[in-house]
Amino acid sequence: MVTLAIETSGMSGGVSLVDRGKVLAEIVLASRQTHSRRLMSSIVWLMDNAALHWKDIGLVCASLGPGSFTGLRIGLSTAKGIALARHIPIVGIPTLDALARHVTPCIGDVVCPVLDARKSQIYAALYRSSRDDSSIEKILAEGSFTPEKLPGLIPACDRVLLLGDGLVPYGDLLKRCLGDRAFFVPAHLSHVRAATIGVLGEETYSKSGPHDLNTLRPIYVRPSEAEERKTRTSC
């Protein structure tokens, strides 16, 4: 069963084909074009060049966020449309869970993926090594924070492994707050990959089955600008 994975939480989106943890093909696109203009053509191109057909796809996965509100809606809507049309299961993966999987922490470390949320905020979550196996466990759910607040939420640990595009504007600030505990993961690991969404999607499907197509929603964490304007208008 081949898994089609879609990642549209940020500007650098992507599509991947995964089979039992093995990445068969992947596209990463950092483009000025919107995901709506390039997503389906990227999927078709990738499948053609991997010599796969729609009948070969047995699972579709999508990143859920947090991230770009518009990008998440486009990605999840596309994934739902494919799942509905092809009568195949769907799984959604939180964006920060996928980013955190790019790091293998030691016991005593905390993994902290950080995404730029604009408006002087960041999206972040915290993870640490599970003592039972080689996996990681979430110890702080994804949320929207000011960069100044995040260090105070990190528990005592040997190292804080930081990664994500939020380090571009706020890395120096976090380094000053965390001191010698802060370690920056190399930049090439700091972008969410569709391949990671696919691998985690397969693991999730194997453990707990598919998600409900009708109730699966993006993880926005905070209100959209339209919702904020509506709230201000009604006050």
Secondary structure, DSSP 8 states (H G I E B T S, - for coil): -EEEEEE-SSSEEEEEEEETTEEEEEEEEE-SS-HHHHHHHHHHHHHHHTT--GGGEEEEEEEEESS-HHHHHHHHHHHHHHHHHHT--EEEEEHHHHHHTT----TTEEEEEEEEEETTEEEEEEEEE-SSSS-EEEEEEEEEE-TTTHHHHS-S-SEEEEESTTHHHHHHHHHHHHGGGEEE--GGGSS--HHHHHHHHHHHHHHH----TTT------S--HHHHHHHHHH-
